[in-house]
Amino acid sequence: MSASDPRKRWEEEFAKSRLRDDPERFITVSGEEVPAIRGPEDVPIDHDRDLGYPGQFPFTRGIHPTLYRGKLWTMRQFAGFGTARDTNARYKYLLANGQTGLSVAFDLPTLMGYDSDATFAEGEVGKCGVAVASLDDMMVLFDGIPMGEVSTSMTINGPAAVLWAFYIAAAQARGVPSTALRGTVQNDILKEYIAQKEFIFPPHPSMRIITDMMAFGAAEVPQWNTISISGYHIREAGSTAVQELAFTLADGFAYVEAGIAAGMDVDTFAPRLSHFFNSHLDFFEEIAKYRAARRIWAKRMRDKYGAKSPRSWVLRFHTQTAGCSLTEQQPENNIVRTAFQAMAAVLGGTQSLHTNSMDETLALPSEKAVKIALRTQQVLAHETGVPYVMDPLGGSWYVEWLTNRMEEEAEKYFRKIDELGGVIRGIEEGFFQREIARSAYEYQKALEKEERVVVGVNRFKEADEKLEIPLLYIDESAEVEQRKRLAALRARRGDVGGVLSAIRAAARGSANLMVPLIAAAKAGATLGEIVTALKDVFGEYREPAEF
């Protein structure tokens, strides 16, 4: 550059200037150095190849040509506690206050495939979500809710097929055909081995269950997303934004490959794959992550997996604000954190959004807290003007540079995963677990050194701080009620031995598992009984120790 070059002059002036004297470095939440400025010389972009327009390949700028001018994102507050009756009341409260989709949080026994009266369930029933152990519970959970009109998301993984069978059977009992059902079952078992650890069966039979669900959904429940490929929990476990992006999409590609290997045409199931991302605190890093995700997915689906339908190239995703960013100290600050995270998700083009409540680091959210979280979305949608323009940060030199960098770093991870022999092999060797643990450790060190500031925790603390927000408490009555309900169910139903035997036979053979699972649900078999029947054939997974 010549001496008269404006960029050169700025760089010289910047180098001579004194930066703020502060131990906090200029880093993202992921620990990456942030450049002071980016200009056109830093961003080699071919507009048509790399960006395009909303609704056009490679979908960097959004998957719909109208985005929020055509339809706002679905406001879907994650909710569940106590019994099905308790949670049903919360759903009706949320719908009455303007929520547009339901999202079911299950308790730990349900997540692990146990009935509410199992020994392993003692003391945990209804505590961190709703207890659902049978079709009866699912019927109560959606009592008075139009299942053919409301989109429902269910965060369940190890026993996802069983809970989906309960949901389908409940809808059919109310005269709602499967073709009318809309929603998502998370069903992302690879992420469980990597991060959340709520697995039941070993990886290979788990993948068989998932491909059965994909095939059944494509044929019988065409509006349902049979997997929500989840980076959220990978990020909550301590990953960086790039790791969340790369590991999530690598899992997604593994599911695509499994579906193709099972004999399905990619265009029959790929349009119903959805994704689930975290929205953390680094505003621009999160927006770039979503943009890069769309571009990577579109190119891979078209160019590597041979998908011919543009619907298969489109990455649709739900977003939840970062639970791990919430603090017990000064919990009202969490309202502000959540608002900025929600705005990043919307600027990044999410199709669905959950905003965390300020008290979720302390307890399940109270009605007041969850209403504030919902109102946060409504203010964003109707008062800020943010949704009016599609991809408003597109063309920002920094955002485009960061989007490119996200894609480049993700591609490095894809090559490493391929070298390891794929996602399942990487899980078995502990690769993902070690990468996330290392990142979590580096983040914690940055907090302790105050290189990363958390308001109210390691800076701007208050002496003698007192908690002054009401908390929701779940007592033992949910467990007592659930035990009674299960006892009554077992007393009145017929023999379920035959339907459980049919599940074992399907598991040993090649028949689609969803058919006997739905039959077992209708016959009154419980979650624990059905999961045990599958364990009899598939076994249980024991994670190898990593040090």
C-alpha positions as CSV (number, residue, x, y, z in Angstrom):
1,M,0.0,0.0,0.0
2,S,1.2,3.5,-0.6
3,A,1.8,6.0,2.2
4,S,-1.3,7.8,1.1
5,D,-3.5,4.7,1.4
6,P,-6.3,5.4,4.0
7,R,-6.1,1.9,5.4
8,K,-2.3,2.3,5.9
9,R,-2.7,5.6,7.6
10,W,-5.3,4.3,9.9
11,E,-3.1,1.3,10.8
12,E,-0.2,3.6,11.7
13,E,-2.4,5.8,13.8
14,F,-4.0,2.8,15.5
15,A,-0.6,1.3,16.3
16,K,0.5,4.6,18.0
17,S,-2.7,4.9,20.0
18,R,-3.1,3.8,23.6
19,L,-5.7,1.0,24.1
20,R,-7.7,0.8,27.3
21,D,-5.7,-0.4,30.3
22,D,-7.9,-3.4,31.3
23,P,-7.2,-7.1,31.9
24,E,-10.1,-7.9,29.6
25,R,-8.8,-8.8,26.2
26,F,-10.6,-8.2,22.9
27,I,-11.9,-11.8,22.5
28,T,-15.1,-13.5,21.6
29,V,-17.0,-15.7,24.0
30,S,-15.2,-18.6,22.2
31,G,-11.8,-17.1,23.0
32,E,-11.0,-15.8,19.5
33,E,-9.2,-12.5,19.0
34,V,-11.4,-9.9,17.6
35,P,-9.9,-7.6,14.9
36,A,-10.4,-3.9,15.5
37,I,-11.8,-3.4,12.0
38,R,-12.5,-5.2,8.7
39,G,-12.7,-3.6,5.3
40,P,-13.4,-4.8,1.7
41,E,-9.8,-5.8,1.2
42,D,-10.3,-8.4,4.0
43,V,-13.4,-10.0,2.6
44,P,-13.0,-11.8,-0.8
45,I,-16.7,-12.3,-1.6
46,D,-18.4,-13.4,-4.8
47,H,-22.0,-12.2,-4.1
48,D,-23.9,-14.7,-6.2
49,R,-21.7,-17.6,-5.2
50,D,-21.3,-16.9,-1.5
51,L,-24.3,-14.9,-0.5
52,G,-27.1,-14.8,-3.1
53,Y,-30.5,-13.5,-1.9
54,P,-32.9,-14.8,0.7
55,G,-34.6,-18.0,-0.4
56,Q,-31.8,-18.7,-3.0
57,F,-28.8,-21.0,-2.9
58,P,-26.6,-21.0,-0.9
59,F,-29.2,-19.5,1.5
60,T,-26.5,-17.5,3.5
61,R,-29.0,-14.6,3.7
62,G,-32.0,-16.7,4.8
63,I,-34.1,-19.7,3.6
64,H,-37.3,-17.8,2.7
65,P,-37.6,-15.0,0.1
66,T,-39.8,-13.0,2.5
67,L,-38.4,-14.2,5.9
68,Y,-40.3,-12.3,8.7
69,R,-42.2,-10.1,6.3
70,G,-44.1,-13.3,5.4
71,K,-44.3,-14.9,8.8
72,L,-42.7,-14.2,12.1
73,W,-40.7,-16.9,13.8
74,T,-42.5,-19.4,16.0
75,M,-42.4,-18.3,19.6
76,R,-41.9,-21.6,21.4
77,Q,-41.3,-21.4,25.2
78,F,-39.8,-24.7,26.5
79,A,-42.0,-25.8,29.4
80,G,-42.7,-28.8,31.5
81,F,-42.9,-29.6,35.2
82,G,-44.7,-31.9,37.7
83,T,-47.5,-34.0,36.2
84,A,-49.1,-33.8,32.8
85,R,-52.0,-32.0,34.3
86,D,-49.7,-29.3,35.8
87,T,-47.9,-28.8,32.5
88,N,-51.1,-28.7,30.5
89,A,-52.2,-25.7,32.6
90,R,-48.9,-24.0,31.8
91,Y,-49.3,-24.6,28.1
92,K,-52.8,-23.1,28.1
93,Y,-51.4,-20.1,30.0
94,L,-48.6,-19.6,27.4
95,L,-51.0,-20.0,24.4
96,A,-53.4,-17.5,26.0
97,N,-50.5,-15.0,26.3
98,G,-49.5,-15.2,22.6
99,Q,-47.1,-18.2,22.3
100,T,-47.4,-19.8,18.9
101,G,-45.9,-23.2,19.4
102,L,-45.4,-25.7,22.3
103,S,-42.1,-27.2,23.4
104,V,-42.2,-30.1,25.9
105,A,-39.5,-30.4,28.6
106,F,-39.6,-33.9,30.1
107,D,-38.3,-34.9,33.5
108,L,-35.1,-37.0,34.0
109,P,-36.8,-40.4,34.4
110,T,-38.7,-39.9,31.1
111,L,-35.5,-38.7,29.4
112,M,-33.7,-41.9,30.5
113,G,-36.6,-44.2,29.6
114,Y,-37.8,-45.0,33.1
115,D,-41.4,-45.1,34.4
116,S,-42.3,-42.7,37.2
117,D,-42.6,-45.6,39.7
118,A,-39.2,-47.1,38.8
119,T,-36.5,-47.3,41.6
120,F,-34.2,-45.1,39.5
121,A,-37.0,-42.4,39.2
122,E,-37.3,-41.9,43.0
123,G,-37.0,-38.2,43.9
124,E,-36.8,-37.0,40.3
125,V,-40.4,-37.3,39.1
126,G,-41.6,-34.0,37.6
127,K,-38.6,-32.1,39.0
128,C,-36.8,-30.9,35.8
129,G,-39.7,-31.4,33.4
130,V,-43.0,-33.2,33.0
131,A,-43.4,-36.9,33.8
132,V,-44.8,-38.9,30.8
133,A,-44.8,-42.6,31.2
134,S,-47.8,-43.7,29.1
135,L,-50.3,-42.8,26.4
136,D,-52.6,-41.8,29.3
137,D,-50.1,-39.1,30.4
138,M,-49.8,-37.8,26.8
139,M,-53.5,-37.5,26.5
140,V,-53.7,-35.4,29.7
141,L,-50.7,-33.3,28.6
142,F,-52.5,-32.2,25.4
143,D,-56.1,-32.1,26.8
144,G,-58.0,-29.3,25.3
145,I,-55.1,-28.4,22.9
146,P,-55.8,-28.7,19.1
147,M,-53.1,-31.1,18.2
148,G,-53.8,-30.7,14.5
149,E,-53.3,-26.9,14.7
150,V,-50.5,-26.3,17.2
151,S,-46.9,-27.2,16.3
152,T,-45.3,-29.2,19.1
153,S,-41.6,-29.7,19.8
154,M,-40.5,-32.5,22.1
155,T,-37.0,-32.5,23.6
156,I,-36.4,-36.2,24.0
157,N,-33.6,-38.4,22.6
158,G,-32.9,-41.9,23.9
159,P,-36.6,-42.9,24.1
160,A,-37.7,-40.4,21.4
161,A,-39.4,-43.1,19.3
162,V,-41.6,-44.1,22.2
163,L,-42.7,-40.6,23.1
164,W,-43.4,-39.9,19.5
165,A,-45.5,-43.1,19.4
166,F,-47.4,-41.8,22.4
167,Y,-48.0,-38.4,20.7
168,I,-49.2,-40.0,17.4
169,A,-51.5,-42.4,19.3
170,A,-52.9,-39.5,21.4
171,A,-53.7,-37.5,18.3
172,Q,-55.4,-40.5,16.6
173,A,-57.5,-41.1,19.7
174,R,-58.8,-37.5,19.3
175,G,-59.5,-38.0,15.6
176,V,-56.5,-36.1,14.4
177,P,-54.8,-37.9,11.4
178,S,-51.0,-38.2,11.5
179,T,-50.8,-36.3,8.2
180,A,-52.1,-33.2,10.1
181,L,-49.5,-33.3,12.9
182,R,-46.8,-30.6,12.8
183,G,-43.7,-30.4,15.1
184,T,-40.4,-31.9,15.9
185,V,-38.9,-34.6,18.0
186,Q,-35.3,-33.9,18.9
187,N,-34.1,-37.4,18.5
188,D,-30.4,-36.4,18.2
189,I,-28.6,-39.4,19.8
190,L,-25.2,-38.5,18.5
191,K,-25.3,-35.3,20.4
192,E,-26.1,-37.3,23.5
193,Y,-22.9,-39.3,23.3
194,I,-21.0,-36.1,22.6
195,A,-22.4,-33.8,25.2
196,Q,-25.6,-34.3,27.1
197,K,-25.2,-38.0,28.1
198,E,-28.9,-39.0,28.1
199,F,-28.4,-42.1,26.0
200,I,-29.8,-45.6,26.4
201,F,-28.8,-47.9,23.6
202,P,-25.4,-48.2,21.8
203,P,-24.8,-46.0,18.8
204,H,-25.5,-48.4,15.9
205,P,-28.9,-49.7,17.1
206,S,-29.7,-46.1,18.0
207,M,-29.0,-45.0,14.4
208,R,-31.3,-47.9,13.2
209,I,-34.1,-46.5,15.4
210,I,-33.6,-43.0,13.9
211,T,-33.6,-44.2,10.3
212,D,-36.9,-46.1,11.0
213,M,-38.4,-42.9,12.4
214,M,-37.2,-41.0,9.3
215,A,-38.8,-43.5,7.0
216,F,-42.0,-43.7,8.9
217,G,-42.3,-39.9,9.2
218,A,-41.7,-39.4,5.4
219,A,-44.5,-41.9,4.7
220,E,-47.0,-41.3,7.5
221,V,-46.3,-38.0,9.3
222,P,-45.1,-35.8,6.4
223,Q,-45.2,-32.5,8.3
224,W,-43.1,-33.7,11.2
225,N,-39.4,-33.1,11.7
226,T,-38.1,-36.5,12.8
227,I,-34.7,-35.1,14.0
228,S,-33.7,-31.8,15.4
229,I,-29.9,-31.9,15.1
230,S,-28.8,-30.1,18.2
231,G,-25.8,-27.9,18.7
232,Y,-27.5,-26.3,21.8
233,H,-26.3,-28.9,24.2
234,I,-22.9,-29.1,22.7
235,R,-22.5,-25.4,23.4
236,E,-24.0,-25.7,26.9
237,A,-21.3,-28.4,27.6
238,G,-18.6,-25.8,27.0
239,S,-17.8,-25.8,23.2
240,T,-16.9,-22.8,21.2
241,A,-19.1,-21.4,18.5
242,V,-17.1,-23.1,15.8
243,Q,-17.2,-26.4,17.6
244,E,-21.0,-26.1,18.0
245,L,-21.3,-25.3,14.3
246,A,-18.9,-28.1,13.1
247,F,-20.0,-30.9,15.4
248,T,-23.7,-30.2,14.8
249,L,-23.4,-30.3,11.1
250,A,-21.1,-33.3,11.2
251,D,-23.9,-35.1,13.2
252,G,-26.4,-34.0,10.6
253,F,-24.3,-35.3,7.7
254,A,-24.0,-38.6,9.6
255,Y,-27.8,-38.9,9.8
256,V,-28.0,-38.1,6.1
257,E,-25.5,-40.9,5.3
258,A,-27.3,-43.3,7.6
259,G,-30.6,-42.6,5.8
260,I,-29.0,-43.1,2.4
261,A,-27.3,-46.3,3.6
262,A,-30.7,-47.6,4.8
263,G,-31.9,-47.3,1.2
264,M,-33.8,-44.0,1.3
265,D,-33.7,-41.4,-1.4
266,V,-32.1,-38.3,0.3
267,D,-34.9,-36.1,-1.0
268,T,-37.5,-38.1,0.8
269,F,-36.2,-37.4,4.2
270,A,-33.8,-34.4,4.1
271,P,-36.5,-31.8,3.9
272,R,-37.7,-32.9,7.4
273,L,-34.4,-32.6,9.1
274,S,-34.2,-29.5,11.3
275,H,-31.5,-28.0,13.5
276,F,-31.3,-26.5,17.0
277,F,-28.7,-23.9,17.8
278,N,-27.6,-22.0,20.9
279,S,-27.6,-18.2,20.9
280,H,-24.8,-17.2,23.2
281,L,-23.5,-13.8,24.3
282,D,-21.1,-12.8,21.5
283,F,-23.6,-11.0,19.2
284,F,-21.7,-11.0,15.9
285,E,-20.2,-14.5,16.4
286,E,-23.6,-16.0,16.8
287,I,-25.1,-14.3,13.7
288,A,-22.1,-15.4,11.6
289,K,-22.5,-18.9,12.9
290,Y,-26.1,-19.2,11.6
291,R,-25.2,-17.7,8.2
292,A,-22.3,-20.1,7.8
293,A,-24.4,-23.0,8.9
294,R,-26.9,-22.4,6.1
295,R,-24.2,-22.1,3.5
296,I,-22.3,-25.2,4.5
297,W,-25.4,-27.3,4.7
298,A,-26.7,-26.2,1.3
299,K,-23.4,-26.9,-0.5
300,R,-22.9,-30.3,1.1
301,M,-26.5,-31.5,0.5
302,R,-26.4,-30.5,-3.2
303,D,-22.8,-31.2,-4.1
304,K,-21.8,-34.2,-1.9
305,Y,-25.1,-36.0,-1.1
306,G,-26.7,-35.4,-4.5
307,A,-30.0,-33.9,-3.2
308,K,-31.9,-32.5,-6.1
309,S,-34.8,-30.7,-4.3
310,P,-34.0,-27.2,-3.1
311,R,-36.0,-28.2,0.1
312,S,-33.2,-30.6,0.9
313,W,-30.6,-27.9,0.6
314,V,-32.3,-25.7,3.2
315,L,-31.2,-25.6,6.8
316,R,-34.1,-24.8,9.0
317,F,-33.4,-24.2,12.7
318,H,-34.8,-23.4,16.1
319,T,-32.8,-21.3,18.6
320,Q,-32.7,-21.2,22.3
321,T,-30.9,-18.5,24.2
322,A,-27.9,-19.7,26.2
323,G,-28.8,-21.3,29.5
324,C,-25.2,-21.5,30.5
325,S,-24.9,-17.7,30.3
326,L,-27.6,-17.2,33.0
327,T,-26.3,-16.2,36.5
328,E,-27.6,-16.8,40.0
329,Q,-26.2,-13.5,41.0
330,Q,-28.4,-10.5,40.1
331,P,-30.8,-12.7,38.1
332,E,-32.6,-9.7,36.6
333,N,-29.5,-9.2,34.5
334,N,-30.5,-12.4,32.7
335,I,-33.5,-10.6,31.1
336,V,-31.0,-8.3,29.4
337,R,-28.7,-11.1,28.3
338,T,-31.6,-13.0,26.9
339,A,-32.9,-10.0,24.9
340,F,-29.6,-9.6,23.1
341,Q,-29.3,-13.3,22.5
342,A,-32.8,-13.3,21.0
343,M,-32.0,-10.4,18.8
344,A,-28.9,-12.2,17.5
345,A,-31.0,-15.3,16.7
346,V,-33.5,-13.1,14.7
347,L,-30.8,-11.2,12.9
348,G,-29.4,-14.7,12.1
349,G,-32.7,-15.8,10.5
350,T,-34.0,-18.4,13.0
351,Q,-37.4,-20.0,12.3
352,S,-38.3,-20.7,15.9
353,L,-37.1,-19.2,19.2
354,H,-37.2,-20.0,22.9
355,T,-36.1,-17.2,25.3
356,N,-34.9,-18.4,28.7
357,S,-36.5,-17.1,31.9
358,M,-34.4,-15.1,34.3
359,D,-34.8,-17.7,37.1
360,E,-33.8,-20.8,35.1
361,T,-30.4,-21.1,36.8
362,L,-32.2,-21.4,40.1
363,A,-35.3,-23.4,39.4
364,L,-37.9,-24.2,36.7
365,P,-39.4,-20.9,35.5
366,S,-42.2,-19.2,37.4
367,E,-45.2,-17.9,35.5
368,K,-44.0,-14.3,35.9
369,A,-40.5,-15.1,34.6
370,V,-41.7,-17.1,31.7
371,K,-44.2,-14.3,30.7
372,I,-41.3,-11.8,30.7
373,A,-39.3,-14.2,28.5
374,L,-42.2,-14.4,26.1
375,R,-42.8,-10.7,26.1
376,T,-39.1,-10.2,25.2
377,Q,-39.8,-12.0,21.9
378,Q,-43.0,-10.0,21.3
379,V,-41.3,-6.7,21.9
380,L,-38.5,-7.8,19.5
381,A,-41.1,-8.8,16.9
382,H,-43.4,-5.9,17.1
383,E,-41.6,-2.8,18.5
384,T,-37.9,-2.8,17.4
385,G,-38.2,-3.0,13.6
386,V,-35.5,-5.7,13.5
387,P,-37.7,-8.2,11.6
388,Y,-38.5,-5.8,8.8
389,V,-35.3,-6.2,6.8
390,M,-33.9,-9.5,5.7
391,D,-30.3,-10.2,6.7
392,P,-29.7,-6.6,7.6
393,L,-26.1,-7.3,8.6
394,G,-25.3,-8.9,5.2
395,G,-22.6,-6.9,3.5
396,S,-21.0,-5.9,6.8
397,W,-17.3,-6.4,6.3
398,Y,-16.9,-7.8,9.8
399,V,-19.9,-10.1,9.6
400,E,-19.0,-11.4,6.2
401,W,-15.3,-11.9,7.3
402,L,-16.5,-13.8,10.4
403,T,-19.0,-15.9,8.4
404,N,-16.2,-16.9,6.1
405,R,-13.9,-17.7,9.0
406,M,-16.6,-19.8,10.7
407,E,-17.0,-21.8,7.5
408,E,-13.2,-22.3,7.1
409,E,-12.7,-23.4,10.7
410,A,-15.7,-25.8,10.5
411,E,-14.2,-27.4,7.3
412,K,-11.0,-28.1,9.2
413,Y,-13.1,-30.0,11.8
414,F,-14.9,-31.9,9.1
415,R,-11.5,-33.1,7.7
416,K,-10.4,-34.2,11.1
417,I,-13.6,-36.1,11.7
418,D,-13.2,-37.8,8.4
419,E,-9.6,-38.8,9.3
420,L,-10.9,-40.4,12.5
421,G,-13.4,-42.5,10.5
422,G,-16.6,-40.5,11.1
423,V,-18.7,-39.2,13.9
424,I,-19.4,-42.5,15.7
425,R,-15.7,-43.5,15.6
426,G,-14.9,-40.0,16.9
427,I,-17.4,-40.5,19.8
428,E,-15.9,-44.0,20.6
429,E,-12.4,-42.5,20.7
430,G,-13.5,-39.5,22.9
431,F,-12.5,-36.9,20.3
432,F,-15.5,-34.6,20.7
433,Q,-15.6,-35.0,24.4
434,R,-11.9,-33.9,24.7
435,E,-12.4,-30.9,22.4
436,I,-15.3,-29.6,24.3
437,A,-13.7,-30.2,27.7
438,R,-10.6,-28.3,26.6
439,S,-12.7,-25.3,25.4
440,A,-14.7,-25.3,28.7
441,Y,-11.5,-25.3,30.7
442,E,-10.1,-22.3,28.7
443,Y,-13.4,-20.4,29.2
444,Q,-13.3,-21.0,32.9
445,K,-9.7,-19.8,33.1
446,A,-10.6,-16.6,31.3
447,L,-13.4,-16.0,33.8
448,E,-11.1,-16.4,36.7
449,K,-8.5,-14.1,35.3
450,E,-11.3,-11.6,34.4
451,E,-10.3,-11.7,30.8
452,R,-14.0,-12.6,30.3
453,V,-16.3,-10.4,32.4
454,V,-19.6,-11.6,33.7
455,V,-21.5,-8.8,35.2
456,G,-22.4,-9.5,38.9
457,V,-20.2,-12.5,39.1
458,N,-16.6,-11.5,38.6
459,R,-17.2,-7.7,38.3
460,F,-19.8,-5.2,39.4
461,K,-20.7,-7.5,42.3
462,E,-22.9,-6.3,45.1
463,A,-22.3,-6.8,48.8
464,D,-25.0,-8.7,50.8
465,E,-27.0,-9.4,47.7
466,K,-30.4,-10.9,48.5
467,L,-32.5,-13.0,46.1
468,E,-35.9,-11.2,45.7
469,I,-37.6,-13.2,42.9
470,P,-40.2,-15.8,43.5
471,L,-39.2,-19.4,42.5
472,L,-41.3,-22.4,41.4
473,Y,-41.0,-25.3,43.7
474,I,-41.9,-28.9,42.7
475,D,-42.9,-31.0,45.7
476,E,-43.2,-34.8,45.9
477,S,-47.0,-34.8,45.1
478,A,-46.2,-35.3,41.4
479,E,-44.4,-38.5,42.1
480,V,-47.2,-39.7,44.4
481,E,-49.8,-38.9,41.7
482,Q,-47.8,-40.6,39.0
483,R,-47.3,-43.8,41.0
484,K,-51.1,-44.0,41.5
485,R,-51.8,-43.3,37.8
486,L,-49.4,-46.1,36.7
487,A,-50.9,-48.5,39.2
488,A,-54.4,-47.8,37.9
489,L,-53.3,-48.2,34.3
490,R,-51.7,-51.6,34.9
491,A,-54.8,-52.7,36.8
492,R,-57.3,-51.9,34.0
493,R,-55.4,-52.6,30.8
494,G,-55.1,-56.0,29.2
495,D,-52.1,-58.2,28.7
496,V,-49.3,-56.3,27.0
497,G,-46.9,-59.2,26.6
498,G,-47.8,-59.7,23.0
499,V,-47.2,-56.1,21.9
500,L,-43.8,-56.1,23.8
501,S,-42.9,-59.4,22.0
502,A,-43.7,-57.7,18.7
503,I,-41.3,-54.9,19.5
504,R,-38.5,-57.4,20.3
505,A,-39.2,-59.2,17.0
506,A,-39.1,-56.0,15.0
507,A,-35.9,-55.0,16.7
508,R,-34.2,-58.3,15.9
509,G,-35.4,-58.1,12.3
510,S,-35.7,-55.3,9.8
511,A,-39.4,-54.2,10.1
512,N,-40.0,-50.5,10.9
513,L,-40.1,-50.2,14.7
514,M,-42.6,-47.3,14.7
515,V,-45.5,-49.7,13.8
516,P,-45.2,-52.0,16.9
517,L,-44.3,-49.0,19.1
518,I,-47.6,-47.2,18.3
519,A,-49.5,-50.5,18.8
520,A,-47.9,-50.9,22.2
521,A,-48.7,-47.3,23.2
522,K,-52.4,-47.9,22.3
523,A,-52.4,-51.2,24.2
524,G,-51.3,-49.4,27.4
525,A,-47.7,-50.4,27.6
526,T,-45.6,-48.0,29.6
527,L,-42.4,-46.1,28.6
528,G,-40.3,-48.3,30.9
529,E,-41.8,-51.5,29.6
530,I,-41.2,-50.6,25.9
531,V,-37.7,-49.4,26.5
532,T,-36.9,-52.6,28.4
533,A,-38.1,-54.6,25.5
534,L,-35.7,-52.7,23.2
535,K,-32.9,-53.1,25.7
536,D,-33.4,-56.9,25.6
537,V,-32.4,-56.8,21.9
538,F,-30.1,-53.8,21.6
539,G,-28.4,-53.7,25.0
540,E,-27.4,-50.6,26.9
541,Y,-24.5,-48.2,26.2
542,R,-21.7,-47.7,28.7
543,E,-19.5,-44.7,27.9
544,P,-15.7,-45.4,28.2
545,A,-13.9,-43.3,30.7
546,E,-11.9,-40.3,29.5
547,F,-9.2,-38.6,31.5
